[in-house]
Amino acid sequence: MGLSTHVLDTANGCPAAGMGVALYTVAGGQAQLVRRFVLNNDGRNPDGPLYDNASLRRGTYRLVFDVAAYFRSRGAQLPDPPFLDQVSIDFGVAHADQHYHVPLVCTPWTYSTYRGS
């Protein structure tokens, strides 16, 4: 299945529909944008996996989630600057033949991630 992500908004108890996300590859300390997308009603990329098994490569990747913009769009009153603005998660893919699912669980004040299934 390659690489996938999804986001749950635990402040409102729902998927983070409408949150902007960017995917990068990282090599030698330099990040290269692969794509930007907006999460669908289920808090996932509307086009499915970010990489399928045939396209996923061993290496380092970065997902950047526009947390503050998402919560502001839901009417949250955030300070300026917000406590969390963009949340970046750098992670490694050691086995390109395996599925890597990188979920984000967040509020305007906290977040958590893990390697999901």
Backbone torsions as a table, in degrees:
resi	resn	phi	psi	omega
1	MET	NA	-13.2	173.9
2	GLY	82.5	-124.0	-176.8
3	LEU	-124.5	132.4	177.5
4	SER	-142.9	165.7	176.8
5	THR	-148.3	161.3	167.0
6	HIS	-161.4	158.7	-173.3
7	VAL	-127.4	133.6	174.1
8	LEU	-113.1	129.1	177.1
9	ASP	-90.4	100.8	-177.0
10	THR	-82.9	-11.1	174.6
11	ALA	-71.2	-34.7	-178.0
12	ASN	-110.6	-3.1	177.7
13	GLY	66.8	45.4	-176.8
14	CYS	-155.5	166.7	170.7
15	PRO	-64.1	151.6	-177.1
16	ALA	-86.9	61.3	179.1
17	ALA	-60.3	130.8	178.3
18	GLY	94.5	-5.8	178.5
19	MET	-71.3	136.3	175.1
20	GLY	-83.2	142.1	-179.0
21	VAL	-138.6	145.1	174.1
22	ALA	-125.9	140.6	177.6
23	LEU	-113.4	132.4	178.9
24	TYR	-127.6	153.0	162.5
25	THR	-98.0	148.6	-178.5
26	VAL	-127.5	124.3	177.6
27	ALA	-143.7	131.8	178.9
28	GLY	59.2	31.4	-179.9
29	GLY	79.3	-0.5	-179.3
30	GLN	-106.6	131.0	179.0
31	ALA	-99.4	135.0	177.4
32	GLN	-120.4	123.8	-179.7
33	LEU	-63.7	130.0	175.5
34	VAL	-97.5	-48.6	179.2
35	ARG	-167.7	158.1	170.9
36	ARG	-117.0	147.7	178.1
37	PHE	-155.7	164.6	178.6
38	VAL	-116.1	132.2	-176.7
39	LEU	-66.6	142.6	179.7
40	ASN	-82.1	-171.8	-176.5
41	ASN	-63.4	-17.6	176.8
42	ASP	-96.4	6.3	-179.5
43	GLY	73.8	25.0	-177.5
44	ARG	-124.8	164.9	174.7
45	ASN	-62.6	125.5	-177.9
46	PRO	-64.3	-20.0	-179.3
47	ASP	-92.4	7.8	179.8
48	GLY	88.9	-150.5	-177.7
49	PRO	-57.1	148.0	177.9
50	LEU	-72.5	-34.9	170.9
51	TYR	-137.9	141.8	171.0
52	ASP	-88.2	175.8	-177.9
53	ASN	-60.1	-35.4	-178.3
54	ALA	-71.3	-26.1	-175.7
55	SER	-98.4	-23.2	-177.7
56	LEU	-67.6	134.7	179.7
57	ARG	-121.0	152.7	173.3
58	ARG	-61.4	138.2	178.7
59	GLY	152.2	-167.9	-178.2
60	THR	-107.9	138.0	-178.8
61	TYR	-128.9	161.8	176.7
62	ARG	-137.0	130.5	169.9
63	LEU	-109.8	132.3	179.0
64	VAL	-120.1	119.5	-175.8
65	PHE	-107.0	128.7	-179.8
66	ASP	-83.4	74.2	-173.7
67	VAL	-66.3	-50.3	-176.8
68	ALA	-62.8	-44.9	179.8
69	ALA	-60.3	-39.8	178.3
70	TYR	-62.3	-50.4	-177.4
71	PHE	-67.5	-34.6	174.6
72	ARG	-62.5	-39.9	-179.8
73	SER	-65.6	-19.9	177.1
74	ARG	-93.2	4.7	175.7
75	GLY	92.4	7.8	178.5
76	ALA	-68.7	135.4	176.2
77	GLN	-88.4	103.0	-177.2
78	LEU	-106.3	148.0	176.3
79	PRO	-70.4	167.7	177.1
80	ASP	-120.0	110.9	3.5
81	PRO	-78.9	157.1	179.0
82	PRO	-71.0	155.4	177.1
83	PHE	-60.3	-50.3	172.7
84	LEU	-113.6	124.7	177.0
85	ASP	-105.4	-82.7	174.2
86	GLN	-108.4	130.9	177.6
87	VAL	-99.8	120.6	179.0
88	SER	-106.3	133.2	176.5
89	ILE	-123.8	114.5	173.7
90	ASP	-96.2	133.5	-178.7
91	PHE	-147.5	155.5	-178.6
92	GLY	-106.7	143.8	173.6
93	VAL	-110.2	107.1	-179.4
94	ALA	-92.0	-27.8	-175.3
95	HIS	-129.2	93.1	-174.8
96	ALA	-65.0	-12.4	178.1
97	ASP	-86.4	-2.0	179.2
98	GLN	-103.4	163.4	176.1
99	HIS	-87.1	131.5	174.6
100	TYR	-115.9	114.1	176.9
101	HIS	-114.3	124.3	-175.5
102	VAL	-119.2	89.3	178.6
103	PRO	-84.3	155.9	173.8
104	LEU	-125.9	131.7	174.6
105	VAL	-116.4	124.4	-171.1
106	CYS	-148.3	161.6	167.8
107	THR	-134.4	-179.6	175.1
108	PRO	-67.6	-10.1	-172.2
109	TRP	-120.4	-8.7	-176.8
110	THR	-156.9	158.9	172.8
111	TYR	-152.8	161.4	178.0
112	SER	-147.5	151.1	176.3
113	THR	-143.5	169.0	178.9
114	TYR	-166.8	168.8	173.4
115	ARG	-87.3	108.0	-177.7
116	GLY	-87.0	-172.5	-178.9
117	SER	-114.1	NA	NA
